[in-house]
Amino acid sequence: MAMKNRWYWAFKHILFGPALRIWNRPWIEGVDNIPESGPAILASSHQSVMDSFYFPLLCPRQIKFIAKSEYFNSPGLVGRLQKWFFTSVGQVPIDRSAKSSAAGMLNSARQILNEGDLFGIYPEGTRSPDGRIYRGRTGMARVAMDSGADVVPIAMFNSRKANPIGTWIPRPVRVGTRVGKPINPHQWAHEQGLDVADHETARKFTDFFMLRLAELAEQPYVDVYASEVKESLKQGLGYPKGAEPNK
């Protein structure tokens, strides 16, 4: 399927893509699980900032992620350049007219899916502090239950080693992506006897999905939010209870 955004195509095939292909020799497994056309939610583990480059590089279709609206509204030349870059790489601003950030995310995701595009999201909400798969936020599941679009699990491999937290220049580590089989959220809810409009259904689907993602990524699952772990480590308190490594 042709890229809708010419700059996205240029970044992928001319400006950044070829260098990353040589430097990190990325591989992908299960790419046939990504639909050739139509809307779908691509929910990925989050190991590094470069995940948003490595996976789109290997995906045959353009992926759209949601970004802070400030990236598109800053004044001056820097603001215009920033808006151009984020638009070029397929980012879509959160709907600021919504009453809450959650509603804004849902509205923006709905727009992407209604246009028949791929919506990319990191259910953990932030990068994993140690490579394990952490408790997911329910935003992905709310989008899934609202839209009925298939959710495709994406597991990243070695991107954390190639782009450790705090680094900007990738290291020459081979990076991989494993794509799991699509999950239809409405079918899953029906099989569980759950109401797709119930908030608790979103929580249960999120927990189910994160366990599936951990299995795909060959990583332990930690039933604690990654953001809480990061904050605890930042304060010098170590890992919070339930998140200790090798437990």
C-alpha positions, 0 to 999 in steps of 0.5 A: 500500500502506498505511503500517504505522506511523501515525507514519511516515505522519504524519511523511511527510504532515503533520509533515515531508513537506509542508515538504520538498516545498515547500522542495526540490521533490523529483522521482523517476524510475523509481518503478515499479521499486519492487515494490508488495508483498513484500520487496526491498532498496533500496540507495542512494547516500549523499550526505547525512543527509537522504537518509533523508528525501528518498527515503522521502518519495517512495517509495510504501511504507514503508522500514525501515533498520537503526540502532545498538541504542544508539538504542533502549536509552538510559536516561531520558526522552531515551532513551525519546524517541529510541527513539520517534522512531527506531521512528516513522521505520521504523528497526530496531535491529541484533540485539545477541544476534548474535556480531558486528555483521555477523551482527547486521545480517544477522539484523535485515535478514532479519527485515525481509525475512521480514515482506515489507517494504522494507529500505533500506541505503547500500552505501558505508557512509557519505556520499560525501565529494565526490558520487562513488560509492565502493567498496561494503561487502559487507553489502548483498550478503550480505543479498541472497544470504542472502534472494534478495530483489531489489536495487533501485538508488537514485541520489540527486541534489543532496541533498548540495547541499541538505544539505552535510556539517555542516549541519542546515537544508536549502538550497532546492535541488531534490533528485531520486531515480532508481530503477533496475531490480531485480536478482535476486542469485541469478539474477545469481550463477547467470549468473556461475557463482557459489555464492550461499553463497561470500563471494567472490560477495558481493564480486563482486556488490557491485562489479558493483552499485556500477558499476551504481549509479554509472552510474545516478547519472551519477557516476564510480566510485572503487574505494576505501572512502569511509571511508578517503578521509574519514580521509585528508582528516581527517588532512590527507593529501589523497586516498589513491592511486586516489581522486584527483578527475579521475583 
